[in-house]
Amino acid sequence: MSKLKTVGKSVNKADAFDKVTGRTKYVADMHFDHLLHSALLRSPHAHANIKSIDTSEAEAMPGVVAVVTHKDAPDIIFTLCGHPYPADDTPSDTYILNSRVRYVGEPVAAVAAETLEIARAALEKIKVEYEILPFYLEAEAALAEDAVELHSGTKNVTDSTGYEVGDVDSAFDDPELIVIEDTFETPIVTHCPIETHLSVVDIDSRGRLTFYVSNQVPNILRERLSRALGLPYYKIRIIKQPIGGAFGGKQEPVYEQINALLTLKANRPVLLELTREEELSSTRTRHGGSFSYKTAVTQEGEIVAREMSVVQNTGAYSSHGHCVVNCMAGQFPQLYPSPNYRFKGVTAYTNILIAGAMRAYGIPQYAASHEAHIDHIARTLGIDPLEYRKRYSYKLGDDIGDTGFQHYTCGLEELIEKASKKIGYDEFRQTDQNTDSNKRRGIGMALSSYASCVFTYSAEMSSATVTVHEDASATLTVGCIDSGQGSSTAMQQIASEELGIPVDWIHVYDGDTDLTPFDVGEYASRQTYIAGQATKKAAIKCREHILELAEKYYEVPASDLFTEGGDIYRHSTGEMLCHMKDVTFKSYYDLYTPESISHHASHAPNENVITYGVAFADVEVDMGTGQVEVKKLVTSLDCGKLINPLLAECQLLGGAVMSYGYGSMEEIKIDPKTGRVFNDNMLDYKIPTFADIPDLDGFFVETEDPTSAYGNKALGEPPNIAPAAAIHNAVYDATGVRVGAIPLTPERVYKALRRDRIKLSASANKAKA
C-alpha cells in the first residue's frame, strides 16, 4: 500500500468542538411551532389482558389534545428488530399498542398535551381494568410444559438453533479423554446512554410524517414504521439528529411508533422523551442467559470435542431475540479449533422488559462464560491458563471448518505476548502476592473474536455520494450514521485520502432518508469496513473525473497526474501543475461544456473477517467481604489498520470501561413478586464512575486485512468483550473459587467463597470419618 497522507493519522472528531461548547442540537434542543408534549401510561402488571380502558376524563381535560390506546392503533402485527428485511428469524409479535400487556411498564395509552405537566396529569384520569395472568421472569419457568403462552402457538420459544460438526458424542464417550463441564449465568444490563430515548414527529399539510430521532438505523426504522403504521415509504421521512449515546439500544423502533399515532391524531408535532426511570425500566437491555459447556480434551490439553448450550431470556417481545444467539453460534468455532463441536441455543419469551441489541451482540455473554470454561480446563490439567491459550487458541491456517468467515490476518499471538508483558504476568507468577491473610491477588486473561459486518447472515450494503464543489471543497453524504463514535470523521479522512484535499475541506452529512443514500445502519462494527469502501469508491471516481478534466484543460495525460493537499501534481516531474480549484471552478463555469463533479458508489461485501482481542486483569479480593478491586486492566485488539488512532484508542479504552462495569457491578434487578424493575435510577443501577476506573492500558496490533478499504477490520464493539471475562478469571486465580456468574458484586463473590468453604469443610469432615 502506498504511503497514506490522512488515513492512519489522529484527527480530532469533526463534531467535537460543537459538542463540548453546547452548540450541537440534539432532538430535545430543537424548536417546533405548536409542539405538544407526551407521556405514557404504563402497565403495573407483568402479564394481563386489558378488559376495558376509559380515556374520556383525560380527553376532557383542558390542554389535552390527543389520547391513544390499542383501539387507535392499526391492526398490524410487526417485528421490532432493527435488521434489514426480511429478517426471517425475528418474528412479528407486537402491535403498536397491545390489548394484552406482557411486562411491567408496557405502554397501554399515550397522551399529547400543551405541556408535559398536563400530559402526566391526564394519565391519572385514564381508567384501565385488567385481567391478571400468570407471569414468568425466568426463561426456565417460561419454557415449562404447563406455562401459559405469552404469544399463541410459540410455547414461549422465540426460536432455537442447533448444529453439529463431526461426532461430538463419540469423543465424550472416549475413556481416554478428560471431559470437563461448566455452567455460567450472565445478567440483564442496560445501555445507560446519556440521552434517553426520544423523538419528535411532525406532520405536514399532505399528512407526511417527519421523524426527528436519536436512532442508529434510519432506513430500517422507516421500513419498520411503514409496516407498523400501514403507511407507504413516501409518507415517512427519518432525520437522525446527533445521538447522545446508543450502544445498540437505539437500533430499532422503541417508542417512535406510539409518538406517530399521537401526531396523526393531533395533527401537530409531538415530543416524546423518556425519563431516566423509564429508560432503565422500559427500553432495551442486553440479554441475560444461562450457559452450559462440555469439552473433551487429551491429557496434554488438545481439544477433541466441544459443546455449548445457551438458554436466553429475550423478555416480552422478540426484538433482536434469537439473532443474538445466532451471533454466538457463529463465533463459537472461531477461537479454539476442534474437529468436533456442537451448538444448541434457545431464546425464550418472558414477562420482563424487552432485550434488544447491545454492544457486541451476545459475544460479551459468550466470552465471559466460555473463557471461564477455558480457564477451568487449563487448571484441571495443571497448565497455566496463559500457556494453554498460547498452545490451543486459533492460529492462521488452523482448520475450523466452514464458518462463513475468512481468515487472512490474525494478531492473537502478538497480542497475547505483548499484553502479558504489560500486565507483568511472569513477574506476578514468580512473586508471592498474598502477604495479607485477608486479601488475595490474582491475574486473569481472556480472548475474543468478533465479525466485521453481518454478511453472510443478513443483507449488507452501504452507499456514499461525493460532490466536489467549485473551490475543490467537498460534500460527502453517507447512509451510515455517526452515533458518537466518530465514524463521520473516519469517512472524512477516507474521502480526504482519495480526493487529495485537506480533511477540513470536507463536510459529512448522514441519516436523512430523503437526502442521504441508503445504508442498513450503524451496528455490527461495520462502518469503516463497509461504508468506508463505499466512500473510497465514490471519492476515487471524483478524483479520476478531476484528473480527466485537468488533462482536458492542460493537455497533460491524466495518468501522469495525482492530487495532494488540494493541488494537482505531475508524476513525471514532481512539479505542481495547478491548484485543484483551478480545474473544478472551470468545470462548473465552462461556457460550452460545464460539468458538475459528483459521484455515487455502493459497496456490498462478499467476505467477512474477524477482529481479535486479548485482555488481562489484575485483581485483589477481600476474602472476608467478597469485595473485588481491579488493580489494573490491559486491553488490546487486532482490528487491522487504524483509520484514526486517536479515535481508535477512545473506542478501545471506553469499551474496556463498559466491559469492566458489566463484569463488576451492572445488573437490572427485577422484583420476583411483581416483575417490576427494582433499580430504575442511577443511584441503584451502578455503572463505573471515574473514581471506579482501574489503571487502564491499551494497545493495538495492526494487521493489513486485504478485504477492506485500507486493511481495517471491526473496531467499535470488540473492546467491550474480553475485559469482563478477564476479571472473572482473575478472581478465580486469586481465590481458587469459580463464581460462575457476573457481575462480581461483593455479595455474589462472598456467597461463592462461603459455598466453597462449606464444601471444603464437608469434605474434611467426611475424610475424618
C-alpha positions in Angstrom: 0.0 0.0 0.0 1.4 3.4 -1.0 2.1 5.9 1.8 -1.1 7.3 3.2 -1.4 11.0 3.9 -4.6 11.2 6.0 -5.8 7.6 6.8 -3.8 6.3 9.8 -3.4 9.8 11.3 -5.0 11.1 14.5 -7.6 13.7 13.5 -9.9 15.3 16.0 -13.6 14.4 15.7 -15.3 16.8 13.3 -18.1 17.5 15.8 -16.1 17.6 19.0 -15.9 21.4 19.4 -19.6 21.8 18.9 -20.4 19.1 21.4 -18.1 20.4 24.2 -19.3 24.0 23.7 -23.0 23.1 23.7 -23.6 24.1 20.1 -24.8 20.6 18.9 -28.5 20.4 18.5 -29.9 17.1 19.8 -33.6 16.3 19.4 -34.5 17.8 22.7 -32.8 21.1 21.7 -34.9 21.6 18.5 -37.7 24.1 18.3 -41.1 23.4 16.7 -44.1 25.7 16.4 -47.2 24.3 18.2 -45.2 21.5 19.8 -47.1 19.1 22.0 -45.6 17.1 24.9 -46.5 13.5 25.5 -46.5 11.0 28.3 -47.1 7.2 28.5 -49.5 5.3 30.8 -47.8 2.0 31.6 -49.0 -1.3 32.9 -48.4 -2.0 36.6 -48.8 -5.8 35.8 -46.3 -8.2 34.4 -49.0 -10.1 32.4 -52.6 -9.1 31.9 -55.4 -8.7 29.4 -56.9 -5.2 29.1 -60.6 -5.8 29.7 -61.5 -2.1 29.4 -59.9 1.3 29.1 -61.7 4.6 29.6 -60.0 7.8 28.4 -62.9 10.1 28.5 -61.9 12.1 31.6 -58.4 12.5 30.2 -59.6 13.7 26.9 -61.9 16.2 28.5 -59.0 17.9 30.4 -58.1 21.4 29.2 -54.8 21.3 27.3 -55.1 17.6 26.3 -55.1 17.4 22.5 -54.8 13.6 21.8 -55.1 10.3 23.7 -54.4 7.0 22.0 -54.8 3.3 23.1 -54.7 0.0 21.4 -58.1 0.9 19.9 -56.4 3.7 17.9 -53.6 1.5 16.6 -53.6 -0.2 13.2 -54.4 -3.9 13.4 -50.9 -4.7 12.0 -48.5 -7.0 13.7 -44.8 -6.4 13.1 -41.3 -7.0 14.3 -39.3 -4.6 16.3 -35.9 -5.9 15.3 -33.7 -3.3 13.5 -32.4 -5.7 10.9 -32.8 -5.5 7.1 -35.8 -7.1 5.6 -36.8 -9.9 5.7 -35.0 -10.8 9.0 -36.5 -14.3 8.9 -35.6 -15.2 12.5 -37.2 -12.1 14.0 -40.9 -13.0 14.5 -43.6 -10.4 14.1 -45.2 -10.4 17.5 -46.3 -6.9 18.5 -48.7 -4.2 17.7 -48.0 -0.5 18.3 -50.1 -0.8 21.4 -51.2 -4.2 22.6 -54.5 -5.3 24.2 -52.5 -7.8 26.3 -49.6 -6.5 28.3 -46.6 -8.7 28.9 -44.3 -6.7 31.2 -44.5 -4.1 33.9 -44.0 -0.8 32.2 -45.5 -1.8 28.8 -47.4 1.3 27.4 -51.2 1.0 27.4 -52.0 4.6 26.5 -50.3 7.8 25.4 -51.4 11.4 25.9 -50.3 14.5 24.0 -50.9 17.9 25.6 -49.9 21.5 25.5 -47.5 20.9 28.4 -45.8 17.8 29.9 -47.4 18.5 33.2 -50.9 18.4 31.7 -50.0 15.2 29.8 -48.8 13.5 33.0 -51.9 14.7 35.0 -54.1 13.2 32.2 -52.6 9.8 32.7 -54.1 9.7 36.2 -57.6 10.1 34.7 -57.4 7.1 32.5 -59.2 4.1 33.9 -57.9 0.6 33.0 -59.4 -2.7 34.1 -57.1 -5.7 33.8 -57.5 -9.5 33.8 -54.4 -10.7 35.6 -52.5 -13.6 34.1 -49.6 -15.8 35.3 -46.2 -14.3 34.7 -42.7 -15.7 34.3 -39.5 -13.8 34.8 -37.0 -16.6 34.1 -36.6 -18.4 30.8 -36.7 -21.8 32.5 -40.1 -21.1 34.1 -41.5 -19.8 30.8 -40.3 -22.9 29.0 -42.0 -25.3 31.4 -44.6 -27.6 29.8 -47.5 -26.1 31.8 -46.5 -22.5 31.3 -49.1 -20.1 29.8 -48.1 -19.0 26.4 -47.2 -15.3 26.1 -47.6 -15.5 22.4 -50.1 -18.0 21.0 -48.5 -21.1 19.4 -45.0 -20.4 20.5 -44.7 -22.5 23.7 -42.8 -19.3 24.8 -39.9 -20.1 22.4 -38.9 -17.3 20.2 -36.6 -19.5 18.1 -33.9 -22.2 18.5 -30.7 -23.1 16.8 -28.7 -26.3 16.7 -25.8 -27.7 14.6 -23.1 -30.2 14.9 -19.7 -30.7 13.1 -18.1 -34.1 13.4 -19.0 -36.7 16.0 -19.2 -35.0 19.4 -20.8 -37.8 21.4 -18.1 -40.3 20.4 -15.4 -38.0 21.8 -17.4 -37.6 25.1 -17.7 -41.3 25.4 -13.9 -41.9 24.8 -12.4 -43.2 28.1 -9.0 -41.8 27.1 -10.3 -38.3 27.1 -10.9 -35.9 30.0 -14.4 -34.3 29.9 -14.9 -31.0 31.7 -18.3 -29.3 32.2 -19.3 -25.9 33.4 -22.4 -23.7 33.8 -22.5 -19.9 33.9 -25.0 -17.1 34.3 -24.9 -13.6 32.7 -27.1 -10.7 33.9 -29.5 -8.4 32.2 -27.9 -4.9 31.8 -29.0 -1.7 30.2 -27.2 0.7 27.8 -27.4 3.8 30.0 -27.0 6.4 27.3 -26.6 10.0 28.5 -29.6 10.9 26.2 -32.7 8.9 26.9 -34.9 7.6 24.1 -36.9 10.4 22.5 -38.3 11.6 19.2 -40.3 14.5 17.7 -42.8 13.5 15.0 -44.0 16.3 12.8 -46.8 16.3 10.1 -47.2 18.4 7.0 -50.3 19.5 5.1 -50.1 16.4 3.0 -50.1 14.1 6.0 -46.5 13.2 5.6 -44.7 12.4 8.8 -41.1 13.5 9.6 -39.4 11.8 12.5 -36.6 13.6 14.2 -34.9 10.8 16.1 -31.9 9.6 18.0 -31.7 6.3 16.2 -29.0 4.1 14.7 -30.9 2.7 11.7 -32.8 5.4 9.8 -33.7 3.4 6.7 -34.6 0.3 8.7 -36.6 2.4 11.1 -38.6 3.8 8.1 -39.3 0.3 6.9 -40.5 -0.8 10.3 -42.6 2.3 10.8 -44.1 1.9 7.4 -45.3 -1.6 8.3 -46.5 -0.8 11.8 -48.4 2.4 10.7 -49.7 1.0 7.4 -48.2 3.9 5.6 -46.1 3.9 2.3 -42.5 4.9 2.5 -43.1 8.2 0.8 -45.3 9.3 3.7 -42.4 8.9 6.1 -39.1 10.8 6.4 -36.5 10.0 9.1 -34.0 12.6 10.1 -31.3 11.4 12.5 -30.1 14.1 14.9 -26.9 13.9 16.8 -27.1 10.9 19.2 -26.2 11.2 22.9 -25.3 7.5 23.2 -26.8 4.4 21.7 -24.7 1.2 22.1 -27.3 -0.9 20.2 -30.3 0.3 22.3 -31.5 2.6 19.5 -31.2 0.0 16.8 -35.0 -0.4 16.4 -38.3 1.4 16.8 -38.8 1.7 20.6 -41.5 4.4 21.0 -41.4 6.3 17.7 -44.5 4.4 16.5 -46.5 5.5 19.5 -45.4 9.1 19.0 -46.6 8.8 15.4 -50.1 7.8 16.5 -50.3 10.9 18.6 -49.1 13.1 15.8 -51.6 11.6 13.3 -54.4 12.2 15.8 -53.4 15.7 16.9 -52.2 16.9 13.5 -49.4 18.7 15.3 -45.8 17.9 16.1 -45.3 15.8 19.3 -42.2 15.3 21.5 -41.9 12.1 23.4 -39.0 12.0 25.8 -38.4 9.3 28.4 -37.4 10.0 32.0 -34.3 8.2 33.3 -36.6 5.8 35.3 -38.5 4.9 32.1 -35.2 4.5 30.2 -33.9 2.0 32.8 -37.2 0.1 33.2 -38.8 0.0 29.8 -36.5 0.4 26.8 -34.0 -2.3 25.8 -31.4 -4.5 27.6 -28.6 -6.9 27.0 -30.0 -10.4 27.1 -29.4 -12.5 30.2 -28.6 -16.1 29.7 -27.7 -19.5 31.2 -24.7 -21.2 29.6 -23.5 -24.8 29.7 -20.2 -26.1 28.3 -18.8 -29.6 27.9 -15.3 -30.2 26.5 -13.3 -33.3 25.8 -9.5 -32.9 25.9 -6.5 -35.1 25.8 -4.1 -35.4 28.7 -2.0 -32.7 27.1 -5.0 -30.4 26.7 -5.7 -30.7 23.0 -9.4 -30.0 22.4 -11.1 -33.0 20.7 -14.8 -32.1 21.1 -16.8 -29.1 22.4 -20.4 -28.5 23.2 -22.1 -25.2 24.0 -25.8 -24.7 25.1 -27.4 -21.4 25.9 -30.9 -20.5 27.1 -31.5 -16.8 26.6 -34.2 -14.6 28.0 -35.5 -12.1 25.5 -38.3 -10.6 27.5 -41.8 -9.9 26.4 -41.3 -9.4 22.7 -38.7 -10.8 20.3 -36.9 -7.7 19.2 -33.4 -8.9 18.3 -34.1 -12.0 20.3 -32.7 -15.1 18.7 -30.4 -13.2 16.3 -28.2 -12.7 19.3 -27.9 -16.5 19.9 -27.1 -17.0 16.2 -24.3 -14.5 16.6 -22.9 -16.6 19.4 -23.3 -19.7 17.2 -21.2 -18.1 14.6 -18.4 -17.2 16.9 -18.3 -20.5 18.9 -15.9 -22.3 16.5 -13.6 -19.3 16.0 -11.1 -19.1 18.8 -10.4 -22.7 19.9 -10.2 -25.1 16.9 -11.7 -28.6 17.4 -12.6 -31.3 14.9 -15.9 -31.9 16.7 -18.3 -29.3 18.0 -21.9 -28.8 18.7 -24.1 -25.8 19.5 -27.6 -25.6 20.9 -29.4 -22.4 21.7 -33.0 -21.4 22.5 -34.5 -18.0 23.2 -37.5 -17.7 25.5 -40.2 -15.2 25.9 -40.7 -14.0 29.5 -42.6 -11.2 31.3 -39.7 -8.8 31.7 -38.7 -5.7 29.7 -37.6 -6.4 26.2 -34.0 -7.3 25.4 -32.5 -6.0 22.2 -29.2 -5.3 20.6 -26.3 -4.2 22.8 -22.7 -3.5 22.1 -21.0 -6.7 20.8 -24.4 -8.5 20.3 -24.2 -11.6 22.6 -20.4 -12.0 22.5 -19.7 -10.4 25.9 -22.0 -13.1 27.4 -20.4 -15.8 25.4 -16.8 -14.6 26.2 -17.5 -14.3 30.0 -18.9 -17.8 30.2 -16.7 -19.6 27.7 -13.4 -18.0 28.8 -14.2 -19.1 32.4 -14.6 -22.6 31.0 -11.2 -22.4 29.2 -9.6 -21.4 32.5 -11.2 -24.3 34.2 -9.9 -26.7 31.6 -6.4 -25.4 31.9 -6.3 -25.6 35.7 -7.9 -29.1 35.7 -4.9 -30.2 33.6 -2.4 -28.3 35.7 -1.5 -26.0 32.8 -1.1 -22.3 33.2 -4.1 -20.5 31.6 -1.7 -18.3 29.6 0.3 -21.2 28.3 -2.9 -23.1 27.5 -4.2 -20.3 25.3 -0.8 -19.9 23.6 -0.9 -23.6 22.6 -4.6 -24.1 21.7 -6.1 -20.8 20.5 -6.6 -20.1 16.8 -3.6 -19.5 14.5 -3.7 -18.7 10.8 -4.1 -21.9 8.9 -5.9 -23.8 11.6 -8.9 -25.7 10.2 -12.1 -24.5 11.9 -14.5 -25.6 9.1 -16.8 -23.5 7.0 -17.9 -20.9 9.5 -18.8 -18.2 6.9 -15.7 -16.1 7.9 -12.4 -15.6 6.1 -9.1 -15.6 8.0 -6.4 -13.6 6.2 -4.9 -12.0 9.3 -4.7 -12.9 13.0 -2.7 -11.0 15.5 -3.6 -13.1 18.5 -0.1 -14.5 19.3 1.4 -11.0 19.3 -1.5 -9.6 21.3 -1.1 -12.3 24.0 2.7 -11.8 24.1 2.5 -8.0 24.5 -0.5 -7.9 26.8 1.1 -10.5 29.2 4.2 -8.3 29.4 2.2 -5.2 30.1 0.3 -6.8 33.0 3.6 -8.2 34.3 2.3 -11.8 34.1 5.6 -13.6 34.5 6.8 -11.4 37.4 3.4 -11.8 39.1 3.7 -15.6 38.9 7.2 -15.5 40.4 6.3 -13.4 43.4 4.1 -14.1 46.4 1.3 -11.6 46.2 -0.7 -12.8 49.1 1.0 -11.2 52.2 -2.3 -10.1 53.7 -4.2 -13.1 55.0 -7.5 -11.4 54.3 -6.8 -10.4 50.7 -5.8 -12.4 47.7 -4.3 -11.1 44.4 -4.9 -12.8 41.0 -4.4 -12.3 37.3 -6.8 -13.4 34.7 -7.0 -13.2 30.9 -9.5 -13.7 28.1 -9.5 -13.8 24.3 -12.2 -12.5 22.0 -13.3 -12.7 18.4 -15.8 -10.6 16.5 -17.0 -10.2 12.9 -16.6 -7.1 10.9 -20.2 -7.0 9.5 -23.3 -9.2 9.3 -22.6 -10.8 6.0 -23.5 -13.7 5.2 -26.1 -13.7 8.0 -28.0 -10.6 6.8 -28.1 -8.1 4.0 -25.1 -5.8 3.9 -24.9 -2.6 1.8 -23.7 0.9 2.2 -23.7 3.9 -0.2 -21.9 7.3 -0.4 -22.1 10.3 -2.7 -19.1 12.7 -3.0 -19.6 16.1 -4.6 -16.6 18.3 -5.2 -17.5 22.0 -5.4 -16.2 24.9 -7.4 -13.4 25.7 -4.9 -12.4 22.0 -4.6 -14.0 21.5 -1.2 -16.3 18.6 -1.0 -19.6 17.3 0.5 -19.8 13.7 1.5 -23.3 12.3 2.1 -23.4 8.8 3.6 -26.1 6.5 4.7 -24.0 5.2 7.6 -24.7 7.3 10.7 -22.4 8.5 13.4 -23.8 7.7 16.9 -20.9 9.5 18.6 -18.0 7.1 17.9 -16.6 9.3 15.2 -17.4 7.3 12.0 -18.1 10.6 10.2 -14.6 11.7 10.9 -13.2 8.4 9.6 -15.3 8.8 6.4 -14.0 12.4 6.1 -10.4 11.0 6.3 -11.1 8.3 3.7 -12.6 10.9 1.3 -9.6 13.2 2.0 -7.2 10.5 1.3 -8.6 9.6 -2.1 -9.5 13.2 -3.2 -6.2 14.6 -2.2 -7.6 17.5 -0.3 -7.3 18.5 3.4 -9.7 16.9 5.8 -11.3 20.2 6.8 -12.3 20.9 3.2 -14.9 18.0 3.5 -18.3 18.2 5.2 -20.2 15.0 6.0 -23.9 14.6 6.2 -25.7 11.4 7.3 -29.0 10.0 8.4 -31.7 11.6 6.3 -33.8 9.1 4.4 -34.8 11.9 1.9 -31.3 13.2 1.2 -28.6 10.7 2.1 -28.0 7.4 0.2 -29.1 4.0 1.5 -27.3 2.1 4.3 -28.6 -0.6 6.5 -27.5 1.2 9.7 -24.9 1.7 12.4 -24.4 -1.7 14.0 -22.2 -4.8 13.9 -19.0 -2.6 13.9 -19.5 -2.3 10.1 -19.0 1.4 9.5 -15.4 1.7 8.2 -15.4 -1.9 6.9 -18.5 -1.5 4.7 -19.3 2.3 4.4 -15.5 3.0 4.2 -15.4 1.1 1.0 -18.4 3.0 -0.5 -16.8 6.3 0.5 -13.5 5.3 -1.0 -15.1 4.3 -4.3 -17.1 7.5 -4.6 -14.1 9.6 -3.8 -11.9 7.8 -6.4 -14.5 8.4 -9.1 -14.4 12.1 -8.3 -10.6 12.2 -8.3 -10.5 10.5 -11.6 -13.0 12.9 -13.0 -11.0 15.9 -11.8 -7.8 14.5 -13.4 -9.6 13.9 -16.7 -10.7 17.5 -16.6 -7.1 18.6 -15.9 -6.0 16.6 -18.9 -8.6 18.4 -21.0 -7.7 21.8 -19.8 -3.9 21.5 -19.6 -3.2 18.8 -22.2 -1.3 16.6 -19.8 -2.2 12.9 -19.6 -4.4 12.0 -16.6 -2.1 9.0 -16.0 0.7 11.5 -15.2 -1.3 13.4 -12.6 -2.0 13.0 -8.9 -3.7 15.1 -6.3 -2.3 16.1 -2.9 -3.1 18.9 -0.5 -5.7 20.4 -2.8 -3.3 20.7 -5.7 -2.5 18.7 -8.8 1.0 17.4 -9.5 2.8 15.5 -12.3 4.2 12.1 -11.6 6.9 12.6 -14.2 8.4 15.8 -12.8 7.0 16.0 -9.3 6.1 19.6 -10.1 2.7 21.2 -9.3 0.5 21.6 -12.4 -2.2 23.7 -10.9 -4.4 24.2 -7.9 -7.3 21.8 -7.9 -9.7 24.6 -7.7 -8.4 25.9 -11.0 -9.9 22.8 -12.6 -13.1 22.4 -10.5 -14.0 26.1 -10.9 -13.6 26.0 -14.7 -15.6 22.7 -14.8 -18.6 24.4 -13.3 -18.4 27.6 -15.2 -17.1 26.4 -18.6 -19.0 28.3 -21.2 -19.5 25.4 -23.6 -19.0 22.2 -21.7 -19.7 22.7 -18.0 -19.7 19.6 -15.7 -20.6 19.0 -12.1 -18.3 16.7 -10.2 -20.5 14.4 -8.2 -20.3 10.6 -8.0 -22.1 7.9 -6.1 -20.9 4.4 -5.1 -22.2 1.4 -3.2 -20.5 -1.4 -1.5 -21.7 -4.9 -0.6 -19.2 -7.3 0.7 -18.7 -10.9 -0.3 -16.5 -11.7 2.6 -16.4 -11.2 6.4 -13.3 -11.1 8.6 -12.5 -11.4 12.3 -11.2 -8.9 14.8 -9.3 -10.5 17.7 -8.8 -9.2 21.2 -6.9 -10.1 24.4 -7.4 -8.7 27.9 -5.7 -9.2 31.2 -6.9 -8.1 34.7 -5.0 -7.9 38.0 -7.4 -8.0 40.9 -7.4 -8.1 44.7 -10.2 -9.9 46.5 -11.2 -9.3 50.1 -11.8 -12.8 51.4 -13.9 -11.6 54.3 -16.3 -9.4 52.3 -16.1 -10.5 48.7 -15.1 -7.1 47.6 -13.2 -7.2 44.3 -10.8 -4.3 43.4 -9.4 -4.3 39.9 -5.9 -3.0 40.2 -5.0 -3.0 36.5 -6.7 -3.8 33.2 -4.8 -4.3 30.0 -6.9 -4.5 26.8 -5.8 -5.0 23.2 -7.1 -5.6 19.7 -6.1 -6.7 16.3 -8.6 -4.7 14.3 -6.5 -4.3 11.2 -5.2 -0.9 10.1 -6.3 2.0 12.3 -8.1 4.7 10.3 -7.7 7.2 13.2 -5.5 6.1 16.1 -6.9 8.7 18.5 -10.5 7.7 18.0 -9.5 4.1 18.0 -7.9 4.5 21.4 -11.1 6.2 22.7 -13.1 3.2 21.5 -10.6 0.7 23.0 -10.5 2.2 26.4 -14.1 3.3 26.6 -15.2 -0.2 25.6 -12.9 -1.7 28.3 -14.6 0.5 30.9 -18.0 -0.6 29.8 -16.9 -4.2 30.0 -15.5 -3.6 33.4 -18.9 -2.3 34.5 -20.6 -5.4 33.0 -18.3 -7.8 34.8 -18.1 -5.9 38.1 -21.3 -4.1 39.0 -24.1 -3.7 36.5 -27.3 -5.7 36.7 -31.0 -4.9 36.2 -32.8 -6.2 39.3 -36.4 -7.4 39.0 -38.8 -7.9 41.9 -39.8 -11.6 41.7 -43.2 -10.9 43.2 -44.3 -8.2 40.8 -42.0 -8.2 37.8 -41.1 -4.5 38.5 -37.6 -3.3 38.0 -36.1 -2.5 41.4 -33.2 -0.3 40.4 -34.7 2.1 37.9 -32.5 5.0 38.9 -28.8 6.0 38.7 -28.4 5.6 42.5 -29.3 2.0 42.5 -28.2 0.9 39.0 -24.4 1.0 39.3 -22.2 2.0 36.4 -18.5 2.9 36.6 -17.6 6.4 37.6 -14.1 8.0 37.0 -13.4 7.1 40.6 -14.0 3.4 39.9 -11.9 3.0 36.8 -8.8 0.9 37.4 -5.3 1.6 36.0 -6.1 1.1 32.3 -3.6 0.3 29.5 -4.5 -0.5 25.9 -2.7 -1.1 22.6 -3.3 -2.4 19.1 -1.5 -4.8 16.8 -2.1 -3.5 13.3 -2.5 -6.2 10.6 -3.4 -5.5 7.0 -6.6 -7.1 6.0 -7.0 -7.4 2.2 -10.8 -7.2 2.1 -11.3 -3.7 3.4 -10.5 -0.2 2.2 -7.2 0.2 4.0 -6.7 -3.1 5.9 -9.1 -2.1 8.6 -11.4 -4.5 10.5 -14.2 -4.2 13.1 -13.4 -1.8 16.0 -16.5 -0.3 17.7 -17.8 -3.3 19.6 -14.8 -5.7 20.2 -13.3 -3.6 23.0 -16.4 -4.4 25.0 -15.9 -8.2 25.0 -12.8 -9.6 26.8 -12.2 -7.4 29.9 -15.2 -8.7 31.9 -14.2 -12.3 31.2 -10.6 -11.5 32.3 -11.8 -10.0 35.6 -13.8 -13.1 36.3 -10.8 -15.3 35.6 -8.6 -13.1 37.8 -11.0 -13.7 40.7 -10.8 -17.4 40.0 -7.0 -17.1 40.1 -7.0 -15.2 43.3 -9.4 -17.3 45.3 -9.4 -20.7 43.6 -13.2 -20.4 43.5 -15.2 -20.3 40.3 -18.0 -17.8 40.9 -19.8 -18.9 37.7 -21.6 -15.7 37.1 -21.2 -12.0 36.7 -21.3 -9.2 37.8 -18.8 -9.9 40.6 -20.5 -7.9 43.3 -19.3 -8.4 46.8 -22.5 -10.3 47.7 -22.1 -12.7 44.8 -18.4 -13.3 45.4 -18.9 -13.7 49.2 -21.6 -16.3 48.6 -19.3 -18.2 46.3 -16.4 -18.1 48.8 -18.8 -19.2 51.6 -20.2 -22.0 49.5 -16.6 -23.2 48.8 -15.7 -23.1 52.5 -18.8 -25.2 53.3 -17.8 -27.8 50.6 -14.2 -27.9 51.9 -15.5 -28.3 55.5 -17.8 -31.1 54.4 -15.1 -32.9 52.6 -12.7 -32.6 55.5 -15.3 -34.0 57.9 -16.0 -36.9 55.5 -12.3 -37.7 55.3 -12.0 -37.7 59.1 -15.0 -40.0 59.4 
